[in-house]
Amino acid sequence: MVIYDVFLELTNGIEMKNGEIQKLRERLGLDRHQFAEFLGLTSYQSMMNIENGIRNPSRLAMKVLRYIDSLPKAKALAFVEELNRHEPK
């Protein structure tokens, strides 16, 4: 299955419930700074706001998070590392 198909499957129920993003971050062994950088957030505080339900990530970010959450830890971390190599210019 290609990534596009996985994203389409994950469109239903895209929002993550309170605490799911933090659980995912912790499962991957990433701190808030690392996870914020991965999501393209500007600060640690932004990551805390998302984890506390004050702020919501974009639909695209939520799809990526759902996709990562569906992967085994090693594959999820490899995906995060791969995306981190593609910084905007």
Secondary structure as GFF3:
##gff-version 3
##sequence-region A 1 89
A	DSSP	alpha_helix	3	9	.	.	.	ID=ss1
A	DSSP	alpha_helix	20	28	.	.	.	ID=ss2
A	DSSP	alpha_helix	32	38	.	.	.	ID=ss3
A	DSSP	alpha_helix	44	51	.	.	.	ID=ss4
A	DSSP	alpha_helix	59	70	.	.	.	ID=ss5
A	DSSP	alpha_helix	73	84	.	.	.	ID=ss6
###
